[in-house]
Amino acid sequence: MKTKPMPRSQMQMYCMARDKIAKENQAFMEAITDKVNPMTDRDLEALIARRPQVWGRFSGFLGKLGNPQ
């Protein structure tokens, strides 16, 4: 017989959300500083257009990432 997992506390939910945001921020920073294939303004614009709720918070980087030659 399976038992229900204990509900998470607010602190646990906060920590999970904080860790998720930190991982997303770290992935973004790695993408824009990649030596081989860095993210460009066009890439970020496309991501924001596709999923603004996820990528919109990085819109301040538009105009600073550069475009491919």
Beta strands, then each sheet from edge to edge (+ up, - down):
end
